[in-house]
Amino acid sequence: MKSDFNPEPPGEFEELDDQDENSASSEQAEALDLTVEERKLVTQPYDLGVRSLSEDIRQGRISLTIEYQRKYVWDSGKASRLIESLLLNVPIPVCYFAEDDDGVYEVIDGLQRLSTIRNYLNDEFSLNGISVLSELEGKRFSELAPRDQRRLEGRTIRCIVITADSHPDIKFDVFERLNTGAATLTAQELRNSVYRGPFNMQLKELASEEYFTDLVGTFSNKRMDLEELILRFFALVEGVADYRPPLRQFLNSYMRANRKSVIDDASVNLFRECCTTVHGVLGSSPFRMPGSRTAVNKALFDAIMVPVAFSDRGQVVANAASVRNFISELPENESFRTSIGRATADRFRMLHRISVVADGLRDLGISVDLPDNLGLDS
């Protein structure tokens, strides 16, 4: 069944695209909602020797396998200059680690430097293009004179460990602050790294399911946007009435609490039913706003998917034509349009847009098991 929700793009909606394109930066700009007691950041500085760092990496006490999008990218010239700098005793920038629950140090800044040290001490490359110690050109670690080997192994690098005693939201905030490279990671890419486990793996699996990719159409997943949409669905369905901004903290808390859990069959089936129901009734690209250049407005995704999750989906299908007409008229509702266009993580706007859709479905005779107005009047 094709959707009628695809009007010509009037200019008044063009501004909505800014929200989609800048959602990552605006989300990270939200102030964290933390008490004074929760603003706990515990750090420990260490000066670690090159040999000690390499051995800790080999033993798994330091982890270089965090699922950052940007893997080891240094070429041999840049890697060689780092080794030369160490041999010359040139100060090296600080490395930052986060201690996990098992006491392993996960590298959150310094991956390229530490990988280079590990690789060179493992004889994986030879020095190339160095400008001062030209007599070492072309030499692997095993080919250095014993004196140079000892000199390199004895060099120290200042390392700052964010200990496991730090509050989880503060630790995540530090990850974001240190995430200043050329390819800045989105909040979901950071969650993919920080909150590894069965839940994260299932988000990836669900993001590739045909019933979901058909629903979101051409929406790009280069920055793990699909996984974030699914995370939003589960987090809001479970806790929409208790939602409080900032959104990234809300999603962080939900993913952290469930990181070691498997999504149960009932929840997976609910997600599948919602996807197939919305696709069957509204067709492809049901979350595209008129005039937007992106296939999915995330706030509109929340507004439609959450009420459908609490509805009698058989009744939604039975009233498909009326539901399509109702959804197609939503952009004419000024308060609804505002709730999906700017400051979309605000509690009032989040609950308002979900309530508007829930009330509209009820007006069509569809049962929706959500509180009236979600407590916004209280």
C-alpha positions in Angstrom: 0.0 0.0 0.0 1.5 3.3 -1.0 1.6 6.4 1.2 -0.1 9.7 0.4 2.2 11.5 2.8 4.5 13.0 0.2 3.4 16.5 -0.6 5.4 19.0 -2.6 8.0 20.7 -0.5 6.9 24.2 0.5 9.7 26.5 1.5 8.4 27.0 5.0 9.7 23.6 6.0 13.3 24.0 4.7 14.5 24.9 8.1 13.6 21.5 9.4 16.5 20.0 7.6 18.9 22.0 9.8 17.7 20.0 12.8 18.4 16.7 11.0 21.9 17.7 9.8 23.0 19.3 13.1 21.3 16.9 15.5 24.6 15.4 16.6 26.2 18.7 17.6 23.0 20.1 19.2 22.5 16.9 21.2 26.1 17.1 22.5 25.5 20.7 23.5 22.7 19.8 25.9 23.6 20.3 29.5 23.9 17.1 31.5 21.3 16.7 34.3 23.6 15.7 37.2 23.5 16.3 40.9 26.6 17.6 42.6 27.3 14.1 44.0 27.0 12.7 40.5 29.6 15.1 39.0 32.3 12.7 40.0 35.4 12.4 37.8 38.3 10.4 39.3 41.5 10.4 37.4 44.9 8.9 38.0 48.1 10.1 36.2 50.8 7.6 35.3 54.2 7.9 33.5 54.4 4.6 31.7 57.4 3.3 29.9 57.2 2.3 26.2 58.1 -1.3 27.0 55.5 -1.4 29.8 52.9 0.0 27.5 53.7 -2.6 24.7 53.6 -5.4 27.2 50.3 -4.2 28.8 48.7 -4.1 25.3 50.0 -7.6 24.5 48.6 -8.9 27.8 45.2 -7.2 27.3 45.6 -4.9 30.2 45.4 -2.0 27.8 42.7 -2.4 25.0 43.2 -1.0 21.5 40.1 -2.8 20.2 37.5 -0.2 21.1 35.1 -0.1 18.1 35.9 3.4 17.0 35.1 4.2 13.4 38.6 5.5 12.9 41.0 2.6 13.1 44.8 2.7 12.7 45.4 5.2 9.9 49.0 6.4 10.3 51.3 5.8 7.4 54.9 4.6 7.9 56.3 8.2 7.7 54.1 9.5 10.5 54.7 6.4 12.6 58.5 6.7 12.0 58.5 10.3 13.2 56.8 9.3 16.4 59.5 6.7 17.1 62.2 9.2 16.3 60.6 11.7 18.7 60.7 9.1 21.4 64.4 8.4 20.7 65.1 12.1 20.8 63.1 12.4 24.1 60.7 14.9 22.5 57.6 15.2 24.8 54.6 13.1 23.5 51.0 14.2 24.0 49.1 12.7 26.9 47.2 9.5 26.3 43.8 9.0 28.0 42.4 5.7 29.2 39.1 4.7 30.7 39.1 1.9 33.2 36.3 -0.6 32.6 34.5 -2.8 35.2 37.2 -5.5 34.8 40.1 -3.1 35.4 41.1 -3.0 31.7 42.3 0.4 30.4 40.5 1.3 27.2 42.2 3.9 25.1 40.0 6.9 24.4 42.7 9.2 23.1 46.1 8.1 21.9 45.2 5.0 19.8 47.4 6.0 16.8 50.4 6.6 19.1 50.1 3.4 21.1 49.4 1.3 18.1 52.5 2.7 16.5 54.6 1.8 19.6 53.2 -1.7 19.7 53.7 -2.2 16.0 57.3 -1.0 16.0 58.4 -3.1 19.0 56.8 -6.1 17.2 59.0 -5.4 14.2 56.0 -4.6 11.9 57.6 -1.7 10.1 60.9 0.0 9.5 61.8 3.6 10.1 61.1 5.7 7.0 61.6 9.4 6.3 63.1 10.4 9.6 64.9 13.8 9.6 67.3 13.8 12.5 68.5 10.3 13.2 69.2 9.5 9.6 71.5 6.7 10.5 68.5 4.7 11.6 66.7 5.0 8.3 65.2 1.6 7.2 65.8 -0.1 10.6 63.3 -2.2 12.4 63.3 -2.4 16.2 65.3 -5.6 16.2 67.9 -4.0 14.0 68.6 -1.1 16.4 71.7 -1.1 18.5 71.0 -2.4 22.0 71.6 1.1 23.4 68.9 2.5 21.1 66.6 -0.3 22.0 67.0 0.4 25.7 66.7 4.1 25.1 63.4 3.7 23.2 61.9 1.2 25.7 62.8 3.4 28.6 61.0 6.5 27.3 57.8 7.4 29.3 54.5 8.8 28.1 52.1 10.6 30.5 48.9 8.6 30.7 45.7 9.8 32.4 43.3 7.0 33.6 39.6 7.9 34.1 38.9 5.3 36.8 35.9 3.1 37.2 34.8 5.2 40.2 33.9 8.1 38.0 30.2 8.6 37.3 29.2 7.0 33.9 27.7 10.1 32.4 30.8 12.2 33.3 33.0 9.5 31.7 30.8 9.7 28.5 31.1 13.5 28.6 34.9 13.2 28.7 34.8 10.8 25.7 32.9 13.5 23.8 35.3 16.3 24.9 38.4 14.2 23.8 36.6 13.3 20.5 38.0 16.2 18.5 39.7 14.5 15.6 39.0 15.2 11.9 36.2 12.6 11.9 34.4 13.4 15.1 32.3 10.5 16.3 28.5 10.8 16.8 27.0 10.0 20.2 25.9 6.6 18.8 29.3 5.8 17.5 30.6 6.6 21.0 27.9 4.3 22.6 29.0 1.6 20.2 32.5 1.9 21.7 31.7 2.5 25.3 28.7 0.2 25.8 29.8 -2.9 24.0 27.9 -6.1 24.7 24.9 -8.2 23.5 22.5 -5.3 23.5 24.8 -3.3 21.2 25.2 -6.3 18.9 21.4 -6.7 18.6 21.0 -3.1 17.7 23.4 -3.7 14.7 21.5 -6.8 13.7 18.1 -5.1 13.8 19.5 -2.2 11.8 20.1 -4.5 8.9 16.6 -6.2 9.0 14.7 -5.7 5.8 11.5 -4.8 7.5 13.3 -1.8 9.1 15.5 -0.7 6.2 12.4 -0.8 4.0 10.7 1.5 6.5 13.4 4.1 6.6 14.2 4.0 2.9 17.3 5.8 1.8 18.3 7.1 5.2 22.0 6.8 5.5 23.6 4.7 8.1 27.2 6.0 7.8 27.2 7.3 11.4 25.1 4.6 13.0 21.9 6.6 12.7 19.8 3.4 12.2 21.1 1.9 15.5 20.3 5.2 17.3 16.7 5.2 15.9 16.2 1.7 17.3 17.7 2.6 20.6 15.3 5.6 20.8 12.4 3.3 20.1 13.2 0.8 22.9 14.2 3.5 25.4 11.1 5.6 24.8 8.7 2.7 24.7 10.0 1.6 28.1 10.3 5.0 29.7 8.5 7.7 27.7 6.4 9.0 30.7 9.6 9.4 32.7 11.6 11.0 29.9 13.8 13.9 31.0 16.4 15.7 28.8 19.1 15.7 27.8 18.3 13.1 25.2 21.9 11.8 25.0 22.0 11.2 28.7 18.6 9.4 28.6 19.8 7.1 25.8 23.2 6.6 27.5 21.5 5.5 30.7 19.2 3.1 28.9 22.0 1.5 26.8 24.3 1.3 29.8 21.7 -0.4 31.9 21.0 -3.0 29.2 24.4 -3.4 27.7 24.9 -7.0 29.0 21.3 -8.0 28.3 19.7 -9.7 25.3 16.6 -8.0 23.9 13.8 -10.4 24.6 11.7 -11.9 21.9 8.6 -9.9 22.9 10.4 -6.6 22.4 11.9 -7.7 19.1 8.5 -8.8 17.9 7.0 -5.5 19.0 9.6 -3.6 17.1 9.0 -5.7 14.0 5.2 -5.3 14.2 5.5 -1.5 14.6 7.8 -1.3 11.5 5.6 -3.5 9.3 2.4 -1.7 10.5 3.8 1.8 9.8 5.2 0.7 6.5 2.0 -1.0 5.5 -0.1 2.0 6.4 2.1 4.9 5.5 4.4 3.3 2.9 8.0 4.2 2.4 9.6 7.3 3.9 6.9 8.0 6.5 9.3 10.1 8.6 10.3 12.5 5.9 9.0 16.1 6.4 8.0 18.2 3.4 10.9 20.1 2.1 13.5 18.1 4.0 16.5 16.6 2.1 16.9 13.7 4.5 14.7 10.6 4.6 14.1 10.5 8.3 13.2 13.3 10.8 14.2 11.5 14.1 11.6 13.5 16.1 8.9 12.5 13.7 10.1 8.9 14.0 9.5 9.1 17.8 6.1 10.7 17.3 4.8 7.9 15.1 6.5 4.8 16.3 6.0 5.2 20.1 2.2 5.6 19.9 2.0 2.7 17.4 3.9 0.6 19.9 1.1 1.2 22.5 -1.8 0.9 20.0 -4.0 -1.8 18.8 -2.1 -2.3 15.6 -4.9 -4.4 14.0 -7.1 -1.3 14.4 -4.4 0.9 12.9 -4.3 -1.4 9.8 -8.1 -1.5 9.6 -8.3 2.3 9.6 -5.3 2.7 7.2 -6.9 5.4 5.0 -8.0 7.5 8.0 -4.6 7.1 9.6 -2.8 8.2 6.4 -5.0 11.3 6.1 -4.3 12.2 9.8 -0.6 11.8 9.5 -0.5 13.8 6.2 -2.2 16.7 8.0 0.3 16.8 10.9 2.6 19.4 9.2 -0.3 21.9 9.3 -0.4 21.6 13.1 1.8 24.5 14.2 2.6 23.2 17.7 3.4 19.7 16.3 5.6 21.2 13.6 7.5 23.1 16.2 7.9 20.0 18.4 9.8 18.2 15.6 11.7 21.2 14.2 13.7 22.8 17.0 14.9 21.8 20.5 13.3 18.4 19.9 14.9 16.8 23.0 12.9 19.2 25.3 10.6 17.2 27.6 7.5 19.1 26.7 8.2 18.9 22.9 9.0 15.2 23.1 5.9 14.3 25.0 3.7 16.7 23.1 4.5 15.3 19.7 3.9 11.7 20.9 0.6 12.8 22.6 -0.6 14.5 19.4 -0.3 11.3 17.4 -1.7 9.2 20.2 -4.7 11.4 20.6 -5.2 11.5 16.9 -5.3 7.7 16.7 -7.8 7.7 19.6 -10.0 10.1 17.7 -10.1 7.5 14.9 -11.4 4.9 17.3 -8.0 3.2 17.8 -7.1 2.0 21.2 -3.8 3.5 22.5 -2.6 2.4 25.9 -0.7 5.7 26.8 -1.7 8.2 29.5 -3.6 11.2 28.3 -1.1 14.0 27.5 1.5 11.8 29.2 1.3 13.9 32.4 2.2 17.2 30.8 -0.6 19.0 32.6 0.6 17.7 36.0 
